[in-house]
């Protein structure tokens, strides 16, 4: 089992969440197991019998960049998402579910990549419910985790030269992105995939400016200087056999059209 720092071992004003790129096979398996827990066991969106290793994955994962959110106080893995760069002559996940309308794109370019498979767990086994952070000062733990996750994703997209990212959003998550100041442009008609969803396009530079301008929400909590870290650079001797011991009921998929979204 992976060694984790003790609760309270870090400075009290340290940001409680950091974005981590899963740049090793063991770390990518953490993301896949988080997805299995939420998509297969909790929401029932995917059939668990299709994933004998208890790791949910699809054809886009091989060329995706996978992100995790790690609690800096406990070492627990609390959220994940992936950045899917467009492959030559390839389609993005959003394009496999709905049609991008050229008329709605207008002068905008088509997406260079996509942010997808966003999820946040309900519980960290070492500290109890994630909402405890809210009681201890953070106004919205889930929104702050999402903000840190998107800062990491958009920063990596910028590093790769990607300018515009696609999103396939339920109305609840679209409202959260709007509250964070992200300008998401509708680029197609509504589709029915795990509920009603719409395809959107967001500019990487604008999104990053908005995300940094909207946090951190709590006075005394320092902003993280590094937008993301590499899993291989963390001082973790072993990858955990499972990403978390007990997710509790209702880990939250932000791809879930029925959920209320973070915050």
Secondary structure, 3 states (H helix, E strand, C coil): CCCCCCCCCCCCCCCCEEEEECCCHHHHHHHHHHHHHHHHHHCCCCCHHHCCCCCCCCCCHHHEEEEEEEECCCCCEEEEEEEEECCCCCCCHHHHCCCCCHHHHCCCCCCCEEEEEEEECCEECCCEECCHHHHCCCCCHHHHHHHHHHHHHHHHHHHCCCCEEEEEECHHHHHHHHHCCCCEEECCCCEECCCEEEEEEEEHHHHHHHHHHCCCCCCCCCCCCCCCEEHHHCCCCCCCCCCCCCCCCCCEECCCCCCCCCC
